[in-house]
Amino acid sequence: MYRNNREVKRLITSLWIFLLMSAIAIIMLWPFIWMLVTSFKPNTEMFTYPPTIIPNEIVFDHYVSAWNAAPWERFFFNTAFVAGVITFSSLFLCALTGYAFARLEFPGRNFLFLLLLASMMIPFEVMLIPLYLIVVNFPFTGGNGLWGGGTGLLNTYSALIVPRLLFPFGVFLMRQFFLTLPKSLEDAARIDGCSEFGIFWRVMFPLIKPASATLVVFVFSMMWDDFFWPLIVINDQNLMPVQLGLQSFQTSQYTTDWGPLMAATVWVSLPIIIVFLFAQKYFMNINVSSDK
């Protein structure tokens, strides 16, 4: 009898937790649901009160209008290229740097790591002007000499990629994960004659899939959603990412074409969702105990 009561209590507790998590999930998903629903509403129904969750009339004109409003093929290519290069470079460089901080002994290691952590506390707005000056005065590009004089990297893919090849958070994440891996793995590889880079690339790097998947989703989503930095360094439409393309629906300072904007936002959001769905299975599929 006591066991049955305990099982009933556990079932009720699980049910309450499920209901609570479902409510939180609905709250988190509600902006996306509203965006999707609005993209199928006619203009006359968008701002009716009370608002309608299910459209009285479903229209697809917003998707057609949105696609014809801007060169979305070019925008998607630009964003995918920039986000892909930054994601893979960050994955490799952050893993390499994190491995060095976690496994290698060199003078000033702890001090340099503290400087790296301190850089995470600096807001991007503080670094904006120095970064812009570096991009504009980058030597021997865009008509620049050694000390500038031209446009530098402005209106190039390099302006979007070079300042973001490595993220301090990624280095921190990789270092912490490398510290959890058994030291016996690298010792065995050294005994077999493997070089230090070989230990990193062949032995340790394949074991950090959860951290790698987390970093890929984090960096890719951040670069796909990036708006402020491209707005500063890009004014050529052929180089604009999708987030700048969404500006096409702001018809004036005070008016916005909401239907096509919602439709465009739907397909702009899809790549991030796809990347997350493919990467999520690696988040927690490795559990390695520390052996140091």
C-alpha positions as CSV (number, residue, x, y, z in Angstrom):
1,M,0.0,0.0,0.0
2,Y,2.8,2.4,1.0
3,R,4.6,1.6,-2.3
4,N,1.5,2.3,-4.3
5,N,1.1,5.7,-2.6
6,R,4.7,6.5,-3.3
7,E,4.3,5.7,-7.0
8,V,1.1,7.8,-7.2
9,K,3.0,10.8,-5.6
10,R,5.8,10.3,-8.0
11,L,3.4,10.2,-10.9
12,I,1.6,13.4,-9.7
13,T,5.0,15.1,-9.3
14,S,6.1,14.1,-12.8
15,L,2.7,15.3,-14.2
16,W,3.1,18.7,-12.5
17,I,6.7,19.0,-13.8
18,F,5.5,18.1,-17.3
19,L,2.7,20.7,-17.2
20,L,5.1,23.4,-15.9
21,M,7.7,22.7,-18.6
22,S,5.0,22.6,-21.2
23,A,3.7,26.0,-20.1
24,I,7.3,27.4,-20.2
25,A,7.8,25.9,-23.7
26,I,4.6,27.6,-24.9
27,I,5.6,30.9,-23.5
28,M,9.1,30.6,-25.1
29,L,7.6,29.5,-28.5
30,W,4.7,32.0,-28.5
31,P,6.6,34.8,-30.4
32,F,7.5,32.3,-33.1
33,I,4.0,31.0,-33.3
34,W,2.6,34.5,-33.5
35,M,5.2,35.3,-36.3
36,L,4.2,32.3,-38.3
37,V,0.4,32.9,-37.8
38,T,0.8,36.6,-38.8
39,S,2.6,35.7,-42.0
40,F,-0.5,34.0,-43.2
41,K,-3.0,36.7,-42.2
42,P,-4.4,39.3,-44.6
43,N,-3.5,42.9,-43.8
44,T,-7.0,43.7,-42.6
45,E,-6.7,41.0,-39.9
46,M,-3.3,41.7,-38.5
47,F,-4.3,44.5,-36.1
48,T,-7.8,43.5,-35.3
49,Y,-8.9,43.5,-31.6
50,P,-9.3,41.1,-30.1
51,P,-6.5,39.4,-32.0
52,T,-7.1,36.2,-33.8
53,I,-4.8,33.2,-33.2
54,I,-6.2,31.2,-36.2
55,P,-6.6,33.4,-39.3
56,N,-10.1,33.7,-40.7
57,E,-8.5,33.7,-44.1
58,I,-5.1,32.1,-45.0
59,V,-3.1,34.0,-47.6
60,F,0.3,33.3,-49.2
61,D,0.7,36.7,-50.8
62,H,3.1,37.9,-48.1
63,Y,5.6,35.2,-49.0
64,V,5.5,36.1,-52.7
65,S,5.8,39.8,-51.9
66,A,8.6,39.2,-49.5
67,W,10.7,37.1,-51.9
68,N,10.3,39.7,-54.7
69,A,11.2,42.6,-52.5
70,A,14.9,41.9,-52.3
71,P,17.6,39.5,-53.7
72,W,17.2,36.9,-51.1
73,E,19.3,34.3,-52.9
74,R,22.3,36.7,-52.5
75,F,21.5,37.5,-48.9
76,F,21.3,33.8,-48.0
77,F,24.6,33.1,-49.7
78,N,26.3,35.9,-48.0
79,T,25.1,35.0,-44.6
80,A,25.7,31.2,-45.0
81,F,29.3,31.9,-46.3
82,V,30.2,34.3,-43.5
83,A,28.5,32.3,-40.7
84,G,30.0,29.0,-42.0
85,V,33.6,30.4,-42.2
86,I,33.4,32.0,-38.8
87,T,31.8,28.9,-37.2
88,F,34.4,26.4,-38.5
89,S,37.3,28.8,-37.8
90,S,36.0,29.4,-34.3
91,L,35.5,25.7,-33.6
92,F,39.1,24.9,-34.7
93,L,40.9,27.9,-33.1
94,C,38.9,27.9,-29.9
95,A,39.5,24.1,-29.5
96,L,43.2,24.5,-30.2
97,T,43.5,27.5,-27.8
98,G,41.4,25.7,-25.1
99,Y,43.6,22.6,-25.4
100,A,46.7,24.7,-24.9
101,F,45.3,26.3,-21.8
102,A,44.0,23.0,-20.4
103,R,46.9,20.6,-21.2
104,L,50.1,22.5,-21.9
105,E,52.4,24.1,-19.4
106,F,53.9,27.4,-20.4
107,P,54.9,30.6,-18.6
108,G,52.1,33.0,-17.9
109,R,49.3,30.5,-18.7
110,N,47.0,31.4,-15.8
111,F,47.6,35.1,-16.3
112,L,46.8,35.0,-20.0
113,F,43.7,32.9,-19.3
114,L,42.6,35.6,-16.8
115,L,43.1,38.2,-19.5
116,L,40.9,36.1,-21.8
117,L,38.2,35.9,-19.2
118,A,38.4,39.7,-18.6
119,S,37.9,40.3,-22.3
120,M,34.5,38.6,-22.0
121,M,33.3,41.4,-19.7
122,I,33.9,44.1,-22.3
123,P,30.7,45.1,-24.1
124,F,30.8,45.0,-27.9
125,E,29.8,48.6,-28.1
126,V,33.0,49.6,-26.3
127,M,35.1,47.8,-28.9
128,L,33.1,49.0,-31.9
129,I,35.1,52.2,-32.7
130,P,38.5,50.5,-32.3
131,L,37.4,47.5,-34.4
132,Y,36.0,49.9,-37.1
133,L,39.3,51.8,-37.2
134,I,41.3,48.6,-37.5
135,V,39.1,47.5,-40.4
136,V,39.3,50.9,-42.2
137,N,43.1,51.2,-41.7
138,F,44.0,47.6,-42.4
139,P,47.3,47.7,-44.3
140,F,47.6,47.2,-48.1
141,T,43.8,46.6,-48.7
142,G,41.2,48.9,-50.2
143,G,43.7,51.4,-51.4
144,N,45.5,51.5,-48.0
145,G,49.2,51.9,-47.6
146,L,51.0,50.8,-44.4
147,W,49.2,53.5,-42.4
148,G,45.8,53.6,-44.1
149,G,44.6,56.2,-46.6
150,G,41.8,54.1,-48.2
151,T,38.8,52.2,-47.2
152,G,40.6,49.1,-46.0
153,L,38.3,46.1,-45.5
154,L,35.0,48.0,-45.7
155,N,32.5,46.4,-48.0
156,T,34.3,43.1,-48.1
157,Y,33.6,39.6,-46.6
158,S,36.8,40.1,-44.6
159,A,35.3,42.9,-42.7
160,L,32.6,40.5,-41.5
161,I,34.9,37.5,-40.9
162,V,38.3,38.7,-39.6
163,P,37.2,40.4,-36.4
164,R,35.3,37.3,-35.3
165,L,37.6,34.3,-36.1
166,L,37.8,33.5,-32.4
167,F,35.5,34.0,-29.4
168,P,36.8,34.1,-25.8
169,F,33.7,32.3,-24.6
170,G,34.5,29.4,-27.0
171,V,38.1,29.2,-25.6
172,F,36.7,29.0,-22.1
173,L,34.1,26.4,-23.0
174,M,36.7,24.2,-24.7
175,R,39.2,24.5,-21.9
176,Q,36.7,23.5,-19.3
177,F,35.7,20.5,-21.4
178,F,39.3,19.4,-22.1
179,L,40.0,19.5,-18.3
180,T,37.4,16.7,-17.9
181,L,39.1,14.3,-20.2
182,P,41.4,11.6,-18.7
183,K,45.1,12.5,-18.7
184,S,45.9,8.9,-19.4
185,L,44.6,9.3,-23.0
186,E,47.3,11.8,-23.9
187,D,50.0,9.9,-21.9
188,A,49.2,6.8,-23.9
189,A,49.4,8.7,-27.2
190,R,52.8,10.2,-26.3
191,I,54.1,6.8,-25.5
192,D,53.0,5.7,-29.0
193,G,55.0,8.6,-30.4
194,C,52.2,10.9,-31.3
195,S,53.0,14.6,-31.6
196,E,51.3,17.3,-29.5
197,F,49.2,18.4,-32.4
198,G,48.4,14.8,-33.2
199,I,47.3,14.2,-29.6
200,F,44.9,17.2,-29.9
201,W,43.6,16.3,-33.4
202,R,43.4,12.5,-33.3
203,V,42.7,11.8,-29.6
204,M,41.2,14.7,-27.8
205,F,39.3,16.7,-30.4
206,P,37.0,13.7,-31.4
207,L,36.0,13.4,-27.7
208,I,34.5,16.9,-27.3
209,K,31.5,16.6,-29.6
210,P,29.1,18.0,-26.9
211,A,31.2,21.1,-26.5
212,S,31.7,21.4,-30.2
213,A,28.0,21.1,-31.0
214,T,27.3,23.7,-28.3
215,L,29.9,26.1,-29.8
216,V,28.6,25.5,-33.4
217,V,25.0,26.3,-32.4
218,F,26.1,29.3,-30.4
219,V,28.4,30.9,-33.0
220,F,26.3,30.0,-36.0
221,S,23.1,31.5,-34.5
222,M,25.0,34.6,-33.3
223,M,26.5,35.2,-36.8
224,W,23.2,34.4,-38.6
225,D,21.4,36.9,-36.4
226,D,24.2,39.5,-36.5
227,F,22.8,43.0,-37.5
228,F,24.8,45.7,-35.9
229,W,28.3,45.0,-37.1
230,P,27.3,44.4,-40.8
231,L,25.3,47.6,-40.6
232,I,28.5,49.4,-39.8
233,V,30.9,47.9,-42.3
234,I,28.6,46.9,-45.2
235,N,26.6,49.2,-47.5
236,D,26.9,47.2,-50.7
237,Q,23.7,45.2,-51.3
238,N,25.6,42.4,-52.9
239,L,27.4,41.8,-49.6
240,M,24.5,42.2,-47.2
241,P,23.4,39.4,-44.9
242,V,19.8,38.4,-44.4
243,Q,19.3,40.6,-41.3
244,L,20.1,43.7,-43.3
245,G,17.8,42.4,-46.0
246,L,14.9,42.5,-43.5
247,Q,15.2,46.3,-43.6
248,S,13.6,46.2,-47.0
249,F,10.2,46.0,-45.4
250,Q,10.7,49.3,-43.4
251,T,9.1,51.5,-46.0
252,S,9.7,54.7,-44.1
253,Q,10.9,55.9,-40.7
254,Y,7.5,55.2,-39.1
255,T,5.9,52.5,-41.2
256,T,6.7,48.8,-41.8
257,D,5.2,46.3,-44.2
258,W,4.4,43.7,-41.5
259,G,3.0,40.9,-43.6
260,P,6.0,40.4,-45.8
261,L,8.3,41.1,-42.9
262,M,6.8,38.2,-40.9
263,A,7.0,35.9,-43.9
264,A,10.7,36.8,-44.5
265,T,11.5,36.3,-40.8
266,V,10.0,32.8,-41.0
267,W,12.4,31.6,-43.6
268,V,15.3,33.6,-42.1
269,S,14.8,31.6,-38.8
270,L,14.7,28.2,-40.5
271,P,18.5,27.6,-40.9
272,I,19.1,28.2,-37.1
273,I,16.3,25.7,-36.2
274,I,17.8,23.2,-38.6
275,V,21.3,23.6,-37.2
276,F,20.0,23.2,-33.7
277,L,18.1,20.0,-34.6
278,F,21.1,18.4,-36.1
279,A,23.5,19.4,-33.3
280,Q,21.3,18.7,-30.3
281,K,22.0,15.0,-30.2
282,Y,25.7,15.7,-29.5
283,F,25.0,18.0,-26.5
284,M,25.1,15.4,-23.7
285,N,26.1,12.1,-25.4
286,I,29.5,11.8,-23.8
287,N,30.2,11.4,-20.1
288,V,33.9,11.2,-19.4
289,S,35.2,11.2,-15.9
290,S,38.3,13.2,-15.0
291,D,41.5,11.3,-14.5
292,K,44.3,13.8,-13.8
